[in-house]
């Protein structure tokens, strides 16, 4: 496997930043079903309602 490039490191920082922001953006319980927050997580393969 090749050593990570600068682009690899930048992509990793972007992903980590996204993961760290998600919990802080969680809407209230009644707003989750149709929230952009939920759909964003589902883009990553996770449905917080299941």
N, C-alpha and C positions, 0 to 999 in steps of 0.2 A: 504494500500500500504506500502511496506517495505521501510526502509530508503535506500538511494543510497549507493552502495558499492564503494570501491576504483576503481574497474573496470568500474563502471558506470561513475564515475568522469573522468577517463582517456578517455573513449569513447567520452564523451561530449567535452572534450578539443580537441580531434582529429577532430570531426565534425566541431567545431567552427573554428579551424585552416584552414580546407579545405574551408569553406564558406568565410573566410576572404581573402584567397589567390586568389580565382576565379576572382574577379574584377581586381586585379592587373595583371593577366595573360591574359586578354582579348586581342585577336589579332586585327589587323587592320580590317576595315570593309570588304575589299575584301578577306580576308583570313579566315573568320568565317565559311563558309559553310562546309569545310572538316577539320576543326581544331580539335585537340585533346581536346581543351578547350570546344568546343561545345558538343562533344561526352561525355565528362565527366559530363557536366551539364545534358545531356539527360539521363545518368545513374541514376540521381537523380529525373528524371521526368520533367525536364524543357528544352524546346527547345528555345533558345534565338532568333531564327528566326521566331517564330510564335507569 
